[in-house]
């Protein structure tokens, strides 16, 4: 069924990005997955082509388009299984903090080169002892005249090895009550004294993404690199998590569609007992059920994309989409792997990595259990 949320300009943009990706990204995916990291040149090329700022203000080098342009990139990257290059993290999770809360100086220093692909962004929230419970973070930032001294550690940080600038969550008032009122955000350059990258972590899936530990050993952060106001960090994080979770739902659904399409092609050509396994009723029923759920998920996500572009507050609905679609991705990839039989367990078939890559979707950006808590609260059940 044709989707009706995209204009002619959106579809032309999709074609342009697909051509760029097939030329500059697809040939590099095996190397990225082997190395566990992307290369800087591809980021610069993406910036030069205008793909790192489609939804950002024109005055800082962006294209000034709506969020649908960035959603197209998410869908295309998921369809290509180009998970190593985290364009959505860079553009749709990190950049909005600078656009919304950054000073003019911060925007000129960081937002402009980020859109050119010359400066790669990351965000550092999670700690060894604090994941979904952000109010429990232990990283501290103490003010000393014209700078802050940042002490603590972060883990599971995407772009941890390659990023040049991190949005770091830290406590400036450990005694604040409630605790979240003591949280602030800082723009930390990888060149700052006391900043240290830890291990590049080995993961079950998303092998091409560099996920790392970060350390702040009395890291010196200039006062002008405070993002927004002291004590307002938690509020800023909550405001931006709507878009982050929508990004995950968009990409997750696109991954579901690609895995299902590949499985349909496989069962049509794979034969057992003298006939294609697509002719077996069990195969037909499984695929019919999964295809229906993908279409249901797409209809819901498209509705949310339109509402988000209108500026609506859809935290409850985005939380619903994040948990439902990512659970679907885990279940769908499991069913599709089963339909591949023994070949599904072989890494030469993409469904094997689809299965591994799906595992984390229900965990990051707030676990699906947290999503259900948010939904329940929004329904007045708390």
Beta strands, then each sheet from edge to edge (+ up, - down):
strand 1: 121-124
strand 2: 140-144
strand 3: 147-158
strand 4: 165-171
strand 5: 183-189
strand 6: 195-200
strand 7: 211-222
strand 8: 226-227
strand 9: 271-272
strand 10: 275-276
sheet 1: 1+ 4+ 5- 8+
sheet 2: 2+ 3- 7+ 6-
sheet 3: 9+ 10-
end
